[in-house]
Amino acid sequence: MRAIVVGTGAGGATAARELQSAGFEVCILESGSSFKPFTRNLSWSEPLRRLGLLGGEKNFRHLFPAMDIHRSSEDLVLVRGLTTGGSTVLSCGNLVRTDNGLKEIGLDLTPEFQELEDELNPIPIPEDKWRPLTRKMFQSAQDMGLDPKPTPKAVDPQRCTGCGLCELGCRVAARWDSRRFLKEAINRGAILHTRTPVKEIIVAHNMVKGVLARYQGRKTIIKGDVVVLAAGGIGTAQILKNSGLDVKDNLWADIVLTLGGVSKGAHQLEEPPMVWYTKHEDFILSPYLDVLSHFFHKPWRNVSIDDRVGLMIKLADVEEGTVYADGQVEKSLTSIDQIRLDQAIKYASQVMDGAGVSRPFIQGMYNGGHLGGTVSLKKEDVKNMRPSWLPEGLWVADLSLAPRSQGMPTILLTAALALKVARKIIAEN
Ligand SMILES: Cc1cc2nc3c(=O)[nH]c(=O)nc-3n(C[C@H](O)[C@H](O)[C@H](O)COP(=O)(O)OP(=O)(O)OC[C@H]3O[C@@H](n4cnc5c(N)ncnc54)[C@H](O)[C@@H]3O)c2cc1C
């Protein structure tokens, strides 16, 4: 039985490894190239940044092609990894359970969460590696009764150098990313083709036959008995739309807004990002120096990186966004998002005030990198872990399946969904 897996991120790598272990002949198609972390020293860019000569955030792609930055409206940019490892290679390594919206559809991922946690063993970064100001903000959140907790991370604290630039790839391989699952699948015989973007699904008589991809510069049909789409919230929706299949306009992104204050010599970048978090109904707060805002957001320009202090709000946004067949995306902040953000900004400001961070607290760029919801599961789909409207043999195993935004890290959720989907495929074939 030949399975084609599209994408190598949290979902694709998990599904590929599982299918290969069960004896499938697995062919993995990845649109991006092999991942290389960003290794240039950033200090050269500081004078250009201050003068505003770095241009817009899109220019970053020339320096670091693995990070795809897409403006979905005037006020929001979406970020994803287009490379081996998908968005996991850009992650902060946070690994927590989140299941917003799953109970409503009768989906319990507890066994999959447990199994993945047992394997990846997420642990907090020891407090002696936190910057003093981060400790003060933790204390301030505690004094406010917000119950902050150290963030479990799939990061080896012994190896981590605390460079603070997890989103640009881990130079010392201290942080887990899905390439580890991918490697296991390949070691057991799976074939990986990078730089092979899938365009469409090939279907005959409501049965999947394979995919149409660009392979070695040519349009090529690659045949398979089973096709597993794991190209992420945007990529999977784009392929389905190109194939004439119905995708809902329910894209969510977990919108991030970092509030930027100042504290002389804080050196917040000299610790891993997001070492603790507070959990609220629609958002989390977590210490984070937003590199995108530092480099490309005009209102943040006049403060040096050594003195900038950030507190991130990660918001569960309204599930309203459209992916088009050409890959364009339309999504903006809704009035409900804005109301929830205003409440979060109040809490974040209080935490920073309590830690002695100097005002003004300036808002960073609105961005989102948890892309899901476009092929969301319904109650009636859960038994088969597959939306019923998909042709036979076509499966989805990525964050697109999650119906609701989380306002929480989403790798564990994606991998748990993919694991459950892969086991259904194995059971049915
Ligand atoms: C900067 C950043 C930091 C993050 N930090 C964290 C964190 O610390 N903890 C956490 O839990 N979550 C984090 N996330 C979110 C998390 O990484 C994603 O939610 C998760 O990786 C989603 O998995 P996925 O498989 O759906 O998509 P992805 O991991 O994005 O994988 C999609 C894959 O499909 C490929 N692809 C796309 N289109 C095509 C195509 N047409 N043909 C072939 N291949 C294609 C892509 O190149 C990629 O390999 C972060 C996200 C970002 C952007």
PDBQT file of the ligand as one rigid body, heavy atoms in Angstrom, charges set to zero:
ROOT
HETATM    1  C1  LIG A 501       7.284  31.335  14.476  1.00  0.00    +0.000 C 
HETATM    2  C2  LIG A 501       6.424  30.221  15.041  1.00  0.00    +0.000 A 
HETATM    3  C3  LIG A 501       6.664  29.758  16.333  1.00  0.00    +0.000 A 
HETATM    4  C4  LIG A 501       5.863  28.740  16.862  1.00  0.00    +0.000 A 
HETATM    5  N1  LIG A 501       6.142  28.261  18.114  1.00  0.00    +0.000 NA
HETATM    6  C5  LIG A 501       5.422  27.243  18.605  1.00  0.00    +0.000 A 
HETATM    7  C6  LIG A 501       5.754  26.647  19.860  1.00  0.00    +0.000 A 
HETATM    8  O1  LIG A 501       6.712  27.029  20.530  1.00  0.00    +0.000 OA
HETATM    9  N2  LIG A 501       4.984  25.623  20.294  1.00  0.00    +0.000 N 
HETATM   10  C7  LIG A 501       3.912  25.159  19.591  1.00  0.00    +0.000 A 
HETATM   11  O2  LIG A 501       3.248  24.228  20.065  1.00  0.00    +0.000 OA
HETATM   12  N3  LIG A 501       3.571  25.690  18.409  1.00  0.00    +0.000 NA
HETATM   13  C8  LIG A 501       4.326  26.697  17.872  1.00  0.00    +0.000 A 
HETATM   14  N4  LIG A 501       4.028  27.193  16.636  1.00  0.00    +0.000 N 
HETATM   15  C9  LIG A 501       2.910  26.611  15.888  1.00  0.00    +0.000 C 
HETATM   16  C10 LIG A 501       3.229  25.237  15.272  1.00  0.00    +0.000 C 
HETATM   17  O3  LIG A 501       4.528  25.246  14.741  1.00  0.00    +0.000 OA
HETATM   18  C11 LIG A 501       2.200  24.881  14.212  1.00  0.00    +0.000 C 
HETATM   19  O4  LIG A 501       0.897  25.036  14.716  1.00  0.00    +0.000 OA
HETATM   20  C12 LIG A 501       2.362  23.422  13.738  1.00  0.00    +0.000 C 
HETATM   21  O5  LIG A 501       3.669  23.213  13.238  1.00  0.00    +0.000 OA
HETATM   22  C13 LIG A 501       1.335  23.119  12.669  1.00  0.00    +0.000 C 
HETATM   23  O6  LIG A 501       1.613  21.890  12.071  1.00  0.00    +0.000 OA
HETATM   24  P1  LIG A 501       1.098  21.582  10.596  1.00  0.00    +0.000 P 
HETATM   25  O7  LIG A 501       1.576  20.221  10.256  1.00  0.00    +0.000 OA
HETATM   26  O8  LIG A 501      -0.356  21.876  10.522  1.00  0.00    +0.000 OA
HETATM   27  O9  LIG A 501       1.810  22.685   9.655  1.00  0.00    +0.000 OA
HETATM   28  P2  LIG A 501       3.352  22.982   9.438  1.00  0.00    +0.000 P 
HETATM   29  O10 LIG A 501       4.162  22.540  10.577  1.00  0.00    +0.000 OA
HETATM   30  O11 LIG A 501       3.430  24.405   9.042  1.00  0.00    +0.000 OA
HETATM   31  O12 LIG A 501       3.741  22.071   8.190  1.00  0.00    +0.000 OA
HETATM   32  C14 LIG A 501       3.216  22.265   6.893  1.00  0.00    +0.000 C 
HETATM   33  C15 LIG A 501       4.185  21.643   5.891  1.00  0.00    +0.000 C 
HETATM   34  O13 LIG A 501       3.623  21.600   4.596  1.00  0.00    +0.000 OA
HETATM   35  C16 LIG A 501       4.564  22.089   3.623  1.00  0.00    +0.000 C 
HETATM   36  N5  LIG A 501       3.780  22.574   2.483  1.00  0.00    +0.000 N 
HETATM   37  C17 LIG A 501       2.984  23.663   2.408  1.00  0.00    +0.000 A 
HETATM   38  N6  LIG A 501       2.380  23.717   1.197  1.00  0.00    +0.000 NA
HETATM   39  C18 LIG A 501       2.797  22.616   0.502  1.00  0.00    +0.000 A 
HETATM   40  C19 LIG A 501       2.517  22.094  -0.792  1.00  0.00    +0.000 A 
HETATM   41  N7  LIG A 501       1.667  22.701  -1.644  1.00  0.00    +0.000 N 
HETATM   42  N8  LIG A 501       3.149  20.957  -1.204  1.00  0.00    +0.000 NA
HETATM   43  C20 LIG A 501       4.008  20.302  -0.357  1.00  0.00    +0.000 A 
HETATM   44  N9  LIG A 501       4.302  20.756   0.891  1.00  0.00    +0.000 NA
HETATM   45  C21 LIG A 501       3.692  21.882   1.308  1.00  0.00    +0.000 A 
HETATM   46  C22 LIG A 501       5.345  23.118   4.404  1.00  0.00    +0.000 C 
HETATM   47  O14 LIG A 501       6.584  23.437   3.798  1.00  0.00    +0.000 OA
HETATM   48  C23 LIG A 501       5.492  22.414   5.747  1.00  0.00    +0.000 C 
HETATM   49  O15 LIG A 501       6.547  21.488   5.728  1.00  0.00    +0.000 OA
HETATM   50  C24 LIG A 501       4.811  28.202  16.078  1.00  0.00    +0.000 A 
HETATM   51  C25 LIG A 501       4.580  28.669  14.790  1.00  0.00    +0.000 A 
HETATM   52  C26 LIG A 501       5.387  29.659  14.260  1.00  0.00    +0.000 A 
HETATM   53  C27 LIG A 501       5.136  30.122  12.845  1.00  0.00    +0.000 C 
ENDROOT
TORSDOF 0
